[in-house]
Amino acid sequence: MFEIKSFSIPLAAFRLAEEQACAGYLVARKAMVRLAARMASISQLVRENPTRADYSAALAHVRGLHGDAVERTRLAWQRWNRAQVRSDAFWAATNQTTANQAAAPDAVAA
């Protein structure tokens, strides 16, 4: 019969938070890459047509959006990293506790 360990439910919650943070990072990174490509494309147009004020304005606008996307990606990566550290720390603590409990009967028998 399958027995649910008392630490498995909190660990599952930590892992779920880690997966959600990873998904947020991937969405932010995808947006950042898409905006970088758009910025490169508009930059090319500005180089080919330096007198077009509308191209220059569009480039300035996309540069701002890309800068925001870079910041969102950085923050999402930090959230993902913190979630990884929390879940790994919890996992390590439960393994340490389990290892100590497993070693305790041997110490008592000796």
N, CA, C and O atoms as a GROMACS GRO file, in nm:
protein
  440
    1MET      N    1   0.084  -0.118   0.000
    1MET     CA    2   0.000   0.000   0.000
    1MET      C    3   0.089   0.125   0.000
    1MET      O    4   0.192   0.128   0.066
    2PHE      N    5   0.048   0.224  -0.074
    2PHE     CA    6   0.124   0.347  -0.087
    2PHE      C    7   0.104   0.434   0.037
    2PHE      O    8  -0.009   0.461   0.078
    3GLU      N    9   0.215   0.477   0.095
    3GLU     CA   10   0.209   0.562   0.214
    3GLU      C   11   0.258   0.701   0.178
    3GLU      O   12   0.366   0.717   0.120
    4ILE      N   13   0.179   0.801   0.212
    4ILE     CA   14   0.217   0.940   0.186
    4ILE      C   15   0.302   0.988   0.303
    4ILE      O   16   0.258   0.988   0.418
    5LYS      N   17   0.422   1.030   0.271
    5LYS     CA   18   0.511   1.084   0.374
    5LYS      C   19   0.463   1.225   0.409
    5LYS      O   20   0.410   1.296   0.324
    6SER      N   21   0.483   1.264   0.532
    6SER     CA   22   0.435   1.395   0.576
    6SER      C   23   0.506   1.510   0.505
    6SER      O   24   0.449   1.619   0.494
    7PHE      N   25   0.628   1.488   0.457
    7PHE     CA   26   0.700   1.596   0.391
    7PHE      C   27   0.671   1.602   0.242
    7PHE      O   28   0.712   1.698   0.177
    8SER      N   29   0.603   1.503   0.185
    8SER     CA   30   0.585   1.502   0.040
    8SER      C   31   0.487   1.609  -0.008
    8SER      O   32   0.502   1.661  -0.118
    9ILE      N   33   0.388   1.643   0.074
    9ILE     CA   34   0.291   1.745   0.031
    9ILE      C   35   0.356   1.884   0.027
    9ILE      O   36   0.340   1.954  -0.073
   10PRO      N   37   0.427   1.926   0.132
   10PRO     CA   38   0.494   2.058   0.121
   10PRO      C   39   0.599   2.058   0.009
   10PRO      O   40   0.615   2.159  -0.060
   11LEU      N   41   0.669   1.947  -0.008
   11LEU     CA   42   0.769   1.942  -0.115
   11LEU      C   43   0.703   1.956  -0.251
   11LEU      O   44   0.756   2.023  -0.340
   12ALA      N   45   0.588   1.893  -0.268
   12ALA     CA   46   0.515   1.907  -0.394
   12ALA      C   47   0.474   2.053  -0.417
   12ALA      O   48   0.479   2.102  -0.530
   13ALA      N   49   0.434   2.121  -0.311
   13ALA     CA   50   0.397   2.263  -0.324
   13ALA      C   51   0.518   2.347  -0.363
   13ALA      O   52   0.508   2.437  -0.446
   14PHE      N   53   0.634   2.317  -0.303
   14PHE     CA   54   0.756   2.390  -0.338
   14PHE      C   55   0.794   2.363  -0.484
   14PHE      O   56   0.832   2.456  -0.556
   15ARG      N   57   0.783   2.239  -0.528
   15ARG     CA   58   0.816   2.205  -0.667
   15ARG      C   59   0.718   2.271  -0.764
   15ARG      O   60   0.758   2.316  -0.872
   16LEU      N   61   0.591   2.277  -0.727
   16LEU     CA   62   0.492   2.343  -0.811
   16LEU      C   63   0.524   2.492  -0.824
   16LEU      O   64   0.517   2.549  -0.933
   17ALA      N   65   0.560   2.554  -0.713
   17ALA     CA   66   0.598   2.697  -0.717
   17ALA      C   67   0.721   2.716  -0.805
   17ALA      O   68   0.731   2.815  -0.878
   18GLU      N   69   0.813   2.622  -0.798
   18GLU     CA   70   0.933   2.629  -0.882
   18GLU      C   71   0.896   2.617  -1.030
   18GLU      O   72   0.949   2.692  -1.113
   19GLU      N   73   0.808   2.525  -1.063
   19GLU     CA   74   0.765   2.509  -1.203
   19GLU      C   75   0.691   2.633  -1.253
   19GLU      O   76   0.710   2.674  -1.367
   20GLN      N   77   0.608   2.691  -1.169
   20GLN     CA   78   0.535   2.812  -1.209
   20GLN      C   79   0.631   2.928  -1.230
   20GLN      O   80   0.614   3.007  -1.324
   21ALA      N   81   0.731   2.940  -1.144
   21ALA     CA   82   0.831   3.046  -1.160
   21ALA      C   83   0.911   3.025  -1.288
   21ALA      O   84   0.944   3.121  -1.358
   22CYS      N   85   0.942   2.900  -1.318
   22CYS     CA   86   1.014   2.868  -1.442
   22CYS      C   87   0.929   2.906  -1.563
   22CYS      O   88   0.979   2.964  -1.659
   23ALA      N   89   0.801   2.874  -1.558
   23ALA     CA   90   0.711   2.910  -1.669
   23ALA      C   91   0.705   3.061  -1.687
   23ALA      O   92   0.704   3.110  -1.800
   24GLY      N   93   0.702   3.136  -1.577
   24GLY     CA   94   0.702   3.281  -1.585
   24GLY      C   95   0.830   3.333  -1.649
   24GLY      O   96   0.828   3.428  -1.727
   25TYR      N   97   0.942   3.272  -1.614
   25TYR     CA   98   1.070   3.311  -1.672
   25TYR      C   99   1.070   3.285  -1.823
   25TYR      O  100   1.114   3.369  -1.901
   26LEU      N  101   1.021   3.168  -1.862
   26LEU     CA  102   1.022   3.135  -2.004
   26LEU      C  103   0.934   3.229  -2.085
   26LEU      O  104   0.970   3.266  -2.197
   27VAL      N  105   0.820   3.268  -2.031
   27VAL     CA  106   0.732   3.364  -2.099
   27VAL      C  107   0.804   3.499  -2.112
   27VAL      O  108   0.802   3.561  -2.218
   28ALA      N  109   0.867   3.544  -2.004
   28ALA     CA  110   0.936   3.673  -2.006
   28ALA      C  111   1.053   3.670  -2.105
   28ALA      O  112   1.075   3.766  -2.178
   29ARG      N  113   1.127   3.560  -2.106
   29ARG     CA  114   1.241   3.549  -2.197
   29ARG      C  115   1.196   3.547  -2.343
   29ARG      O  116   1.259   3.609  -2.429
   30LYS      N  117   1.088   3.476  -2.369
   30LYS     CA  118   1.037   3.470  -2.506
   30LYS      C  119   0.996   3.610  -2.554
   30LYS      O  120   1.024   3.648  -2.668
   31ALA      N  121   0.932   3.686  -2.466
   31ALA     CA  122   0.893   3.824  -2.502
   31ALA      C  123   1.017   3.910  -2.524
   31ALA      O  124   1.020   3.992  -2.616
   32MET      N  125   1.119   3.891  -2.441
   32MET     CA  126   1.242   3.969  -2.455
   32MET      C  127   1.310   3.939  -2.589
   32MET      O  128   1.355   4.031  -2.658
   33VAL      N  129   1.317   3.813  -2.625
   33VAL     CA  130   1.380   3.775  -2.752
   33VAL      C  131   1.300   3.829  -2.871
   33VAL      O  132   1.357   3.876  -2.969
   34ARG      N  133   1.168   3.820  -2.861
   34ARG     CA  134   1.082   3.872  -2.968
   34ARG      C  135   1.104   4.022  -2.986
   34ARG      O  136   1.112   4.071  -3.098
   35LEU      N  137   1.112   4.095  -2.874
   35LEU     CA  138   1.134   4.240  -2.883
   35LEU      C  139   1.274   4.273  -2.933
   35LEU      O  140   1.294   4.374  -3.000
   36ALA      N  141   1.371   4.190  -2.900
   36ALA     CA  142   1.507   4.212  -2.950
   36ALA      C  143   1.510   4.196  -3.103
   36ALA      O  144   1.576   4.273  -3.172
   37ALA      N  145   1.437   4.098  -3.153
   37ALA     CA  146   1.430   4.080  -3.298
   37ALA      C  147   1.359   4.198  -3.364
   37ALA      O  148   1.401   4.245  -3.470
   38ARG      N  149   1.251   4.245  -3.302
   38ARG     CA  150   1.178   4.361  -3.356
   38ARG      C  151   1.268   4.484  -3.355
   38ARG      O  152   1.268   4.562  -3.449
   39MET      N  153   1.345   4.501  -3.247
   39MET     CA  154   1.435   4.615  -3.237
   39MET      C  155   1.543   4.608  -3.345
   39MET      O  156   1.577   4.710  -3.405
   40ALA      N  157   1.596   4.489  -3.371
   40ALA     CA  158   1.697   4.474  -3.476
   40ALA      C  159   1.639   4.507  -3.613
   40ALA      O  160   1.704   4.570  -3.697
   41SER      N  161   1.515   4.464  -3.636
   41SER     CA  162   1.450   4.490  -3.764
   41SER      C  163   1.427   4.639  -3.784
   41SER      O  164   1.456   4.693  -3.891
   42ILE      N  165   1.375   4.706  -3.684
   42ILE     CA  166   1.349   4.850  -3.695
   42ILE      C  167   1.480   4.927  -3.703
   42ILE      O  168   1.488   5.029  -3.772
   43SER      N  169   1.581   4.880  -3.634
   43SER     CA  170   1.712   4.944  -3.639
   43SER      C  171   1.768   4.939  -3.782
   43SER      O  172   1.828   5.034  -3.830
   44GLN      N  173   1.746   4.826  -3.847
   44GLN     CA  174   1.788   4.813  -3.987
   44GLN      C  175   1.715   4.916  -4.075
   44GLN      O  176   1.775   4.979  -4.162
   45LEU      N  177   1.585   4.932  -4.051
   45LEU     CA  178   1.508   5.031  -4.127
   45LEU      C  179   1.561   5.172  -4.104
   45LEU      O  180   1.569   5.252  -4.197
   46VAL      N  181   1.596   5.202  -3.980
   46VAL     CA  182   1.650   5.336  -3.948
   46VAL      C  183   1.783   5.357  -4.018
   46VAL      O  184   1.810   5.466  -4.068
   47ARG      N  185   1.867   5.254  -4.022
   47ARG     CA  186   1.996   5.267  -4.091
   47ARG      C  187   1.976   5.289  -4.242
   47ARG      O  188   2.049   5.365  -4.304
   48GLU      N  189   1.876   5.222  -4.299
   48GLU     CA  190   1.852   5.236  -4.442
   48GLU      C  191   1.781   5.367  -4.476
   48GLU      O  192   1.798   5.420  -4.586
   49ASN      N  193   1.702   5.417  -4.383
   49ASN     CA  194   1.625   5.540  -4.405
   49ASN      C  195   1.643   5.635  -4.286
   49ASN      O  196   1.550   5.652  -4.208
   50PRO      N  197   1.759   5.695  -4.272
   50PRO     CA  198   1.786   5.777  -4.153
   50PRO      C  199   1.700   5.903  -4.142
   50PRO      O  200   1.691   5.961  -4.034
   51THR      N  201   1.638   5.945  -4.249
   51THR     CA  202   1.557   6.067  -4.242
   51THR      C  203   1.414   6.041  -4.199
   51THR      O  204   1.339   6.136  -4.176
   52ARG      N  205   1.373   5.917  -4.189
   52ARG     CA  206   1.235   5.885  -4.150
   52ARG      C  207   1.219   5.898  -4.000
   52ARG      O  208   1.268   5.816  -3.922
   53ALA      N  209   1.150   6.004  -3.960
   53ALA     CA  210   1.128   6.030  -3.817
   53ALA      C  211   1.039   5.923  -3.753
   53ALA      O  212   1.056   5.890  -3.636
   54ASP      N  213   0.945   5.870  -3.832
   54ASP     CA  214   0.857   5.769  -3.775
   54ASP      C  215   0.932   5.640  -3.741
   54ASP      O  216   0.900   5.574  -3.643
   55TYR      N  217   1.033   5.605  -3.823
   55TYR     CA  218   1.114   5.487  -3.793
   55TYR      C  219   1.196   5.509  -3.665
   55TYR      O  220   1.208   5.420  -3.581
   56SER      N  221   1.252   5.628  -3.654
   56SER     CA  222   1.332   5.660  -3.534
   56SER      C  223   1.245   5.658  -3.409
   56SER      O  224   1.287   5.610  -3.304
   57ALA      N  225   1.124   5.710  -3.420
   57ALA     CA  226   1.032   5.709  -3.305
   57ALA      C  227   0.992   5.566  -3.269
   57ALA      O  228   0.984   5.531  -3.152
   58ALA      N  229   0.968   5.484  -3.372
   58ALA     CA  230   0.934   5.344  -3.346
   58ALA      C  231   1.050   5.271  -3.280
   58ALA      O  232   1.029   5.189  -3.192
   59LEU      N  233   1.172   5.302  -3.324
   59LEU     CA  234   1.289   5.238  -3.264
   59LEU      C  235   1.304   5.278  -3.117
   59LEU      O  236   1.333   5.194  -3.032
   60ALA      N  237   1.284   5.405  -3.089
   60ALA     CA  238   1.293   5.450  -2.949
   60ALA      C  239   1.186   5.382  -2.864
   60ALA      O  240   1.213   5.342  -2.751
   61HIS      N  241   1.067   5.368  -2.918
   61HIS     CA  242   0.958   5.301  -2.845
   61HIS      C  243   0.992   5.153  -2.819
   61HIS      O  244   0.973   5.104  -2.708
   62VAL      N  245   1.041   5.085  -2.920
   62VAL     CA  246   1.074   4.942  -2.905
   62VAL      C  247   1.194   4.925  -2.812
   62VAL      O  248   1.200   4.826  -2.738
   63ARG      N  249   1.288   5.017  -2.815
   63ARG     CA  250   1.401   5.009  -2.721
   63ARG      C  251   1.351   5.015  -2.576
   63ARG      O  252   1.399   4.942  -2.490
   64GLY      N  253   1.255   5.103  -2.552
   64GLY     CA  254   1.196   5.112  -2.418
   64GLY      C  255   1.125   4.983  -2.379
   64GLY      O  256   1.140   4.934  -2.267
   65LEU      N  257   1.047   4.928  -2.472
   65LEU     CA  258   0.979   4.802  -2.446
   65LEU      C  259   1.078   4.689  -2.420
   65LEU      O  260   1.057   4.606  -2.331
   66HIS      N  261   1.185   4.686  -2.499
   66HIS     CA  262   1.287   4.582  -2.481
   66HIS      C  263   1.357   4.597  -2.345
   66HIS      O  264   1.384   4.497  -2.278
   67GLY      N  265   1.385   4.719  -2.307
   67GLY     CA  266   1.447   4.741  -2.175
   67GLY      C  267   1.357   4.691  -2.063
   67GLY      O  268   1.404   4.629  -1.968
   68ASP      N  269   1.228   4.718  -2.076
   68ASP     CA  270   1.132   4.666  -1.977
   68ASP      C  271   1.128   4.514  -1.977
   68ASP      O  272   1.121   4.451  -1.872
   69ALA      N  273   1.135   4.455  -2.096
   69ALA     CA  274   1.132   4.309  -2.107
   69ALA      C  275   1.258   4.247  -2.046
   69ALA      O  276   1.251   4.141  -1.984
   70VAL      N  277   1.370   4.313  -2.064
   70VAL     CA  278   1.495   4.263  -2.003
   70VAL      C  279   1.482   4.264  -1.850
   70VAL      O  280   1.523   4.169  -1.783
   71GLU      N  281   1.425   4.370  -1.797
   71GLU     CA  282   1.406   4.379  -1.652
   71GLU      C  283   1.308   4.274  -1.602
   71GLU      O  284   1.331   4.211  -1.498
   72ARG      N  285   1.199   4.254  -1.676
   72ARG     CA  286   1.102   4.149  -1.636
   72ARG      C  287   1.167   4.011  -1.640
   72ARG      O  288   1.140   3.927  -1.554
   73THR      N  289   1.251   3.988  -1.739
   73THR     CA  290   1.320   3.859  -1.749
   73THR      C  291   1.416   3.841  -1.632
   73THR      O  292   1.425   3.733  -1.574
   74ARG      N  293   1.487   3.946  -1.596
   74ARG     CA  294   1.580   3.939  -1.483
   74ARG      C  295   1.505   3.908  -1.354
   74ARG      O  296   1.547   3.824  -1.275
   75LEU      N  297   1.394   3.977  -1.333
   75LEU     CA  298   1.315   3.955  -1.212
   75LEU      C  299   1.253   3.814  -1.210
   75LEU      O  300   1.248   3.750  -1.105
   76ALA      N  301   1.207   3.768  -1.325
   76ALA     CA  302   1.150   3.633  -1.333
   76ALA      C  303   1.256   3.528  -1.305
   76ALA      O  304   1.228   3.427  -1.240
   77TRP      N  305   1.378   3.550  -1.354
   77TRP     CA  306   1.487   3.456  -1.326
   77TRP      C  307   1.518   3.454  -1.176
   77TRP      O  308   1.541   3.347  -1.120
   78GLN      N  309   1.518   3.571  -1.113
   78GLN     CA  310   1.543   3.576  -0.969
   78GLN      C  311   1.434   3.501  -0.892
   78GLN      O  312   1.464   3.429  -0.797
   79ARG      N  313   1.307   3.519  -0.932
   79ARG     CA  314   1.198   3.445  -0.866
   79ARG      C  315   1.215   3.295  -0.884
   79ARG      O  316   1.195   3.219  -0.789
   80TRP      N  317   1.252   3.254  -1.003
   80TRP     CA  318   1.273   3.111  -1.030
   80TRP      C  319   1.389   3.058  -0.946
   80TRP      O  320   1.381   2.949  -0.889
   81ASN      N  321   1.497   3.135  -0.940
   81ASN     CA  322   1.613   3.094  -0.861
   81ASN      C  323   1.577   3.082  -0.714
   81ASN      O  324   1.616   2.984  -0.650
   82ARG      N  325   1.503   3.178  -0.658
   82ARG     CA  326   1.462   3.171  -0.517
   82ARG      C  327   1.372   3.050  -0.492
   82ARG      O  328   1.384   2.984  -0.389
   83ALA      N  329   1.283   3.021  -0.587
   83ALA     CA  330   1.195   2.904  -0.573
   83ALA      C  331   1.276   2.776  -0.574
   83ALA      O  332   1.247   2.683  -0.499
   84GLN      N  333   1.378   2.769  -0.658
   84GLN     CA  334   1.466   2.650  -0.662
   84GLN      C  335   1.538   2.634  -0.529
   84GLN      O  336   1.546   2.523  -0.475
   85VAL      N  337   1.591   2.742  -0.477
   85VAL     CA  338   1.665   2.736  -0.351
   85VAL      C  339   1.573   2.692  -0.238
   85VAL      O  340   1.611   2.610  -0.154
   86ARG      N  341   1.450   2.747  -0.233
   86ARG     CA  342   1.355   2.708  -0.128
   86ARG      C  343   1.322   2.560  -0.136
   86ARG      O  344   1.324   2.490  -0.034
   87SER      N  345   1.290   2.511  -0.255
   87SER     CA  346   1.251   2.371  -0.265
   87SER      C  347   1.371   2.279  -0.239
   87SER      O  348   1.355   2.174  -0.177
   88ASP      N  349   1.488   2.317  -0.286
   88ASP     CA  350   1.608   2.235  -0.259
   88ASP      C  351   1.643   2.234  -0.111
   88ASP      O  352   1.682   2.131  -0.057
   89ALA      N  353   1.628   2.349  -0.046
   89ALA     CA  354   1.657   2.355   0.098
   89ALA      C  355   1.559   2.269   0.176
   89ALA      O  356   1.598   2.199   0.269
   90PHE      N  357   1.431   2.274   0.138
   90PHE     CA  358   1.332   2.190   0.206
   90PHE      C  359   1.361   2.043   0.182
   90PHE      O  360   1.355   1.962   0.275
   91TRP      N  361   1.393   2.009   0.060
   91TRP     CA  362   1.425   1.870   0.027
   91TRP      C  363   1.547   1.822   0.105
   91TRP      O  364   1.547   1.712   0.159
   92ALA      N  365   1.650   1.905   0.111
   92ALA     CA  366   1.771   1.868   0.185
   92ALA      C  367   1.742   1.853   0.333
   92ALA      O  368   1.794   1.762   0.398
   93ALA      N  369   1.660   1.941   0.388
   93ALA     CA  370   1.625   1.933   0.530
   93ALA      C  371   1.546   1.806   0.560
   93ALA      O  372   1.570   1.742   0.662
   94THR      N  373   1.454   1.768   0.473
   94THR     CA  374   1.377   1.645   0.496
   94THR      C  375   1.465   1.523   0.480
   94THR      O  376   1.448   1.426   0.554
   95ASN      N  377   1.558   1.526   0.387
   95ASN     CA  378   1.650   1.413   0.372
   95ASN      C  379   1.743   1.401   0.491
   95ASN      O  380   1.774   1.291   0.536
   96GLN      N  381   1.787   1.514   0.543
   96GLN     CA  382   1.873   1.512   0.661
   96GLN      C  383   1.798   1.455   0.780
   96GLN      O  384   1.852   1.374   0.854
   97THR      N  385   1.672   1.497   0.798
   97THR     CA  386   1.589   1.446   0.907
   97THR      C  387   1.566   1.296   0.890
   97THR      O  388   1.576   1.221   0.988
   98THR      N  389   1.537   1.252   0.770
   98THR     CA  390   1.515   1.111   0.742
   98THR      C  391   1.642   1.031   0.768
   98THR      O  392   1.637   0.922   0.823
   99ALA      N  393   1.756   1.085   0.727
   99ALA     CA  394   1.884   1.017   0.749
   99ALA      C  395   1.915   1.006   0.898
   99ALA      O  396   1.964   0.903   0.943
  100ASN      N  397   1.886   1.112   0.974
  100ASN     CA  398   1.910   1.108   1.118
  100ASN      C  399   1.818   1.006   1.185
  100ASN      O  400   1.862   0.935   1.275
  101GLN      N  401   1.694   0.999   1.142
  101GLN     CA  402   1.601   0.902   1.200
  101GLN      C  403   1.642   0.760   1.165
  101GLN      O  404   1.628   0.669   1.247
  102ALA      N  405   1.693   0.740   1.045
  102ALA     CA  406   1.738   0.607   1.005
  102ALA      C  407   1.862   0.566   1.082
  102ALA      O  408   1.880   0.448   1.110
  103ALA      N  409   1.948   0.661   1.116
  103ALA     CA  410   2.070   0.630   1.189
  103ALA      C  411   2.044   0.612   1.336
  103ALA      O  412   2.122   0.545   1.404
  104ALA      N  413   1.938   0.668   1.388
  104ALA     CA  414   1.909   0.663   1.532
  104ALA      C  415   1.893   0.521   1.584
  104ALA      O  416   1.949   0.492   1.690
  105PRO      N  417   1.820   0.430   1.520
  105PRO     CA  418   1.809   0.295   1.574
  105PRO      C  419   1.943   0.222   1.587
  105PRO      O  420   1.962   0.144   1.680
  106ASP      N  421   2.035   0.248   1.495
  106ASP     CA  422   2.167   0.185   1.502
  106ASP      C  423   2.243   0.236   1.624
  106ASP      O  424   2.313   0.160   1.691
  107ALA      N  425   2.229   0.364   1.652
  107ALA     CA  426   2.300   0.423   1.767
  107ALA      C  427   2.244   0.368   1.896
  107ALA      O  428   2.320   0.346   1.991
  108VAL      N  429   2.113   0.345   1.904
  108VAL     CA  430   2.052   0.292   2.024
  108VAL      C  431   2.090   0.146   2.042
  108VAL      O  432   2.111   0.101   2.154
  109ALA      N  433   2.098   0.071   1.935
  109ALA     CA  434   2.131  -0.072   1.942
  109ALA      C  435   2.276  -0.091   1.984
  109ALA      O  436   2.308  -0.193   2.045
  110ALA      N  437   2.362   0.002   1.955
  110ALA     CA  438   2.505  -0.013   1.988
  110ALA      C  439   2.525   0.016   2.132
  110ALA      O  440   2.638   0.009   2.181
   0.00000   0.00000   0.00000
